[in-house]
Amino acid sequence: MEKISFFDQIARNKRNSILLSIFIIALVVALVYTIAYLLLPGFAIFFLVFAAAIMVAHAYTSYNYGDRIVLKATSAKPADPIEHVYLINTVEGLSIAAGIPPPKVYVVDDDEINAFACGKDPKHASIAVTTGALKNLNRTELEGVVGHEISHIANYDIRFMTLVAVLVGLVAILSYMLLRSYRVTKGEKGKAGLLIFAGFLLAIFAPIVSRLVQAMISRRREFSADAGSAQLTRYPEGLASALEKILKINRGKMKVSESISHLFISDPNRSPLDELFATHPPLEKRIKILKAM
Amino acid sequence: MSPVGWAITLIVVLIIVILVLISVYFINRIIVLSNRIDNAWSQIDVQLKKRADLVPNLVETVKGYMKHEQKAIEMVTKARERMMTAGGVEEKIKAGRELTAALKTIFALAENYPNLKANENFKLLQEQLEGIESKIAYARQFYNDSTLSYNNMISTIPGRWFAGTMHRVQRPYFEITEEERAPVRVSF
């Protein structure tokens, strides 16, 4: 049995993280410049510099503290060393199998079965599991789910996915602001109509594009993390059966922001638009692949 | 020198640089993979030590309840002693196996003592020891995975050319006894 080589994927994740940061910085600076031009044309350049400085600082912060932002957004609590000893042991065991340091373990109080991992690299990583998962999953199923998250950590998916989570949230907020400012200045005529139109387009399409990027990057990763889990646990049926339970029990109505949904093992927010924006491949397909391993 | 001479010199220099870079890559790779195996062993060692540290606690807890199982308790104590004094890798593995078997006996016997099974301390110890047991299994798996990557590296071309000059030989796998073997083995 050949060990899956993570090298290509690690390199790709590191490169994508840098590209994404540059792309988002450029996008947001353009957005801010547009807003400034609409509201205070005289100070637009000042805002441009200001926005660039803020965005570089923001990228730095989300690289180093993105995990804390995500953990806070899901109200994850550190796992109790006595009550959750079994979960902690499972996480530590599988991190040994993957050859990474043990990540910090968190528990999210929610009835749905779900889990996610975040952080910038295996040395600064966290795993969170819902109470619903602890209640409904048996030993091998929980191992499968934890194995999936551990393999996200080992191949640096978490760095890229955590960055995406923080940045997608930011783009959504900014384009909302831009749309608002467009409404404010609507009445005034002769104000560089083309730029207003461009700003309007940007405000509408930036969130859609960033959501699409979010969906595309995470669907493929889920398959490879499933395979990684099978590699670590040597028992793909465990994860397959966990996914079957998710299919049966979860309703996709967790109270988490759409911008972090791609971090989860199963989509926490199901919506009618999933055909286009789904951050996860269909569970049925993942189960089928796992069972064929 | 004529332009053709320059061109040839340049190409030769380029080829040498590329060859040096490739050599550095493969030599480093072989060293990294070999170090990973050593690191994998130390992971196993850490868990074996942790388990040995918990045993006196377990014996203390169990003694009061299992008065008629002196032999089983003694077996655990002895296996632990051997574990603590074991020197080499081989010896440690053997002692580790004996301790695993002895602990299994204790936990099987504990089924007959409802009071012991209800003891909070015992429950916690059992969960911890089971956790360590599975960590040992995972550490062993990591050891074998690391050994496989290393052995593949030094037995395929061009790795084997470098391994030869570095006097590197294939490393042995961690033997798994029949009863330790997981129920399901998959390959893909």
Interface residues (C-beta under 8 A of the other chain):
Chain A: M1 E2 K3 I82 V85 Y86 N89 T90 E92 G93 L94 I96 A97 A98 G99 A227 A230 L232 R234 Y235 P236 E237 M293
Chain B: R36 N39 A40 Q43 Q47 L124 E127 Q128 E130 G131 S134 K135 A137 Y138 A139 Q141 F142 D145 S146 L148 S149 N152 A182 V184 R185 V186 S187 F188
